[in-house]
Amino acid sequence: RPHPHPPPAPRRGARPPAPGPAALSSVDVTLHAGEILGLVGESGSGKSTLLRRLMGLEPGGSGEVTIAGLPLAVEARAGGGALRAIRRKIQMVFQDPVGSFDPRWTVDRIVAEPLGLEDPRPGREEIRRRVHAALEAVGMADAAGRLPHQFSGGQRQRIAIARALVVDPAILVLDEATSALDAAIKIQILDLLAGLVGKRGLALLFATHDLALIRRFADRIMVMKDGAVVESGPASRLFGQPRHPYTRQLLAASPDLDEALAGRRPDDGPPAARAQA
């Protein structure tokens, strides 16, 4: 899918000072518009550490994350408003959205929360318009006035995605965002995300241990082990001709998604087909 005007790509090379199971070892990541990059590996392989460094949520190490040439380090002050605007271009969706929702807030207020950090702050009508557009994009347009506990796990994950979309990001980062869902709902959420990638030209970085799932959606795959990338390449090549023993081991242990789908539950809302650029 060609995208002639890709958004700035985050790049990083990290050499944390302290060793450990999740310590990173010279990891470099580049993302392009309209691309889905799958980051796979077992628990403790360093996936979450990498994502937290990418988002500026974890200090330390000798590398940096940049967008349009500006660093996104936690302690960065240079760049002023321009830097803050660029940081909003990377948004993260976590495994358990409930932990980040105030249970007393309605869905529209939850989705609008990131807009309160914009400078200048949007007006009331602009906030209402952007919240409605974000909820509509994830198939939850009628959810605005309701509370989080009224929705299923898959629907709450859609709300979390809407909250990320409301600031019009260039990059979405997802950390095991479907691992708590059953196989059928995972497919629906990934269909939704893939559709957003195609329609908006988003770059998507999706960390998961579920190879059977990500092989259906990713354009490229990076395999992590002990804080290092042991293999990367186009998804078709990596799954068809894995080169590293650890990758082959992961593939051999991966469950069959079709078998999991055989026991699927009723639909959790309409899936969105991936748009073709």
N, C-alpha and C positions, 0 to 999 in steps of 0.2 A: 504494500500500500504506500505509494509515494506521497510524501508530504513536503512540498517545496520550501515551506517556511517553518522549520522545526523550532520549538522553543529552546532557550538556552539549556544546556545539559549539565546536570550536577556531576562533578567528578571528585573523586577523593582517593588519597593514598594514605593509609593510616598505619603508624607503627607505634602502638601504645607502649608506654615505658614498662608496664608490669605484665609478666606472663600470666596465663590463666586459660581455662577452658574456652572462654569467649573472647580472649584477647585477639585483636586483628593483626594480621601480618601482611602489610603492603597490599591492601585491597583497593583496586581501582574500578570505578563504575562510571559508565557513560550511558545516558538515556537520550533517545531521540523522540520527536513528536510522532504520535500514532503507533508507538511501539509498546508491547507488553514484554517486560523482562521478568522472568521467573527466577527467584532466588531460593534454592532448595538445599536441604541438609537436615540432619537429625537435630533434636533438641541439644543445645549446648554447642552447636557448630559455629556460632558467631553471627547468625542472621539478625537477631534482634539488636545486638550490639552495633552492627553496621548500620541498621536503620536508625537507631537512636543517635548515632554520630551524624548521619546524614541530615537528620532533622534538627541538629543542634541541641539535643536533649541530654547529651552525655559529653562532658568536657574531657580533655586529656588527649595524649597522642601527638604525633608530629605532623599529621596530615591536615587537610582542610577540605571543605566543601565550598564550591563556588557556583554561582549562577550569574551570567553576564559579567564575569570577572570580579564580582564582589564576594568576599568570604561570608559564610553563614555561621561562623564560630559563635558559641554562646557568649563569649566575652567581647565580640566585635562591636565597635561603636562607630567606626568609619562608615560613611555612606548615608547616615541620617535617615530621612524619610524614604529615600530611594532603597536603602537596604531593607527597611521594614516592609516596603511594598513588594520587594522581590521575595522575602521570606514567606509572604502569603501565597506565593505561587507554588509552594510545596505544602501539601496537606496530607495528614496521616489518618488512617482508619485502623483502629485496634481490634483485637480479637473479641473483647467484651465491651460493647458500646454502653451497656447499662452503667458501668462504673464511671463513665464520664457524663452521664445525664443526671440533672437534678430531677428527682422523681416528682417534685412539686410543679415543675415547669411544663407547660404545654409544648407540643412538638414544634409549633412555629417559633416559640421563644428559644427552644434548644437550637434550632437550625440558624436562627438569627444571631446567636451569641458571637460568632467570629466577626460579625460586621461592627460590633461595638469597639473593636480595636482599630478600625480604619480611621484615618485622619486626612480629611475631615470625615466625621461620622455621617453616614447617609441619613437622609430625612426619612420620616415615618413611611411615606408612600413608596419610596425607593426600597426600603427594607422589606415592606410587604410584597412588592413585586419580585424581588430577588429570592425571597424565601419561597414564594409560590412557584417560581420557575425551577428552583432546586428540587422541591418536593415533586413537582410534575415530572422532572427528568428521571426520577427513580420510581415512578408509578405510585406515589403516595400523596397525591394532590389533595385528597379528602382528609388527611390526617391532622391538619394544622391545629385544631382546637382541642385535641385529645391528649391524654397523658401516656407516657412511655409504657406503663404496666398494662395498657390495653392492647398491646401488640405482641405478636410472636417474635421469636429470635431473629428470623429472617427479615421481618418487617423493621425491627429495631436496627438491624444492620443497614437497611436501606436508608433509614433516617440518618444514621451516622454518615453515610456517603453523601446525602443531601447537605449535611452541615459542612462537609469538606468542599462540596461544589459551590456553595453560596459565595465564596470569595473568588470564583473563577480561576482556579489554579491551573498551572501548566503541567504539574506532576502530582500524581496520587501515589502514596506509599501505603501499602497494606501489610500488616504484620499478623499472619495467621488469621486473617479476618473471617474465614469461613470454617475454621476448624471445629467450632462448637455446633455446626449445623449438620443436618443429615445430607446424604448424597444428592437428593433431588433439589434441595434448597441451595446447596453449594453451586450446582449447575446454573440455577436461576440467577444467583448473585453474580457469577462470573459472566453469564450472558449479558447482564445489565452493564457490568463494567466494560466488557468488550464493545458493547454498543456505544458507550460514552467515549471510548478511545476513538472509534471510527467517526463519530459525529463531531467531536470537539477537537480532535487532534491531540488529545492528552497523551502524556507518557505515563505508563503504569509500571510500578515496581511492586511485585507481589511475592512476599516471602511465605513459604509454606514447606511442610514436610510431606505433602501429599502430591507425589509425582503423577499419579493417575489422573488427578484433576488438572494440574497445571499444563500437562502435555497437550491438552485439548485447546489451550488458549494462548500460550506464550509464543512469541516470535523467537526469543532467545532465552537460554537457560544459563545460569551460573550455579555451580555446585560448590558448596562450602563444607569444609571439614577442619576442625580445630583452628578456626579463625582465618583460614586461608581459602582462596578459590582454587580448587584442584582441577576443575574443568569448566569450560564455557564454550558456547557456540550456538548456532541455530538449533531450535528445538527439534526439527526433523532429523538433523544429523546426530545430535546428542542422544536422542532416544533410539535412533536406528543403528548407530555405530558408536556406542560409548567407548571412550579411550582409556579412562582411568578406572582402576579396579574398584575404587570406592563408588563411582557412578554405577558400575555394573552391579555392585552389591545392593545399592539403593533400588535399582530397577527390579532386581530379582525379588526383593522384599515388598515391592509395591503391590497393594491389592488391586483387583480388577474393578474399575469403576462401573462397568456395565452390570456386574453382579450386585454391586451395592445399590444401583438404581432399580434393580428388580424388586426391592422392598421399599420403594419410595412412598412417602406420605402424600396426602393431597397437596395441590399446588399452594404456594405461599404468595400468590400474586402473579401477574403476567410476566413471563420472561421477556427480555428485550433482545431481539436478534442483533447480531453484530452488523453494523453498517459497513458497507464497502466504500472505501475512499475512491 
